[in-house]
Amino acid sequence: MSHGKFAGSITTVGTSEAIRLEKELFRAHPEFRQKAKVQASYIAHGKLLISVIDDGPKSSSEESDPLVDAFLGLIANDISNNPRRVKGLSKSIASRGSKLAKHVVVSDADVIPDDVTF
């Protein structure tokens, strides 16, 4: 399966603006089939993330962030394409993490304030 970049251009279709992409994208990724509902998320100057939004039913509790989904997809693709890069967590790193979080108390009921950014 191809995960590369695909060339395209911005054009006009009827009275709307449109983005034309090379046919190989649609052959390699059939979820972007004709008539699929998509959404575009502006992520930075000159950068859009296009996602299929009608790819099956989702529960109402399934809120997703397109940037997090894209990042996790990138990691999943890298693991799938380069499994030899996957390494276990060393005991020293795990120990250091445990020491850093030793006195941190959290609960599933905790709410992260709106002004906190990651």
Buried (B, 14 or more C-beta within 10 A) or exposed (E): EEEEEEEEEEEEEEEEEEEEBEEEBBEEBEEBEEEEEEEEBEEEEEEEBEBBEEEEEEEEEEEEEBEEEBEEEEEEEEEEEEEEEEEEEEEEEEEEEEEEEEEEEEEEEEEEEEEEEE
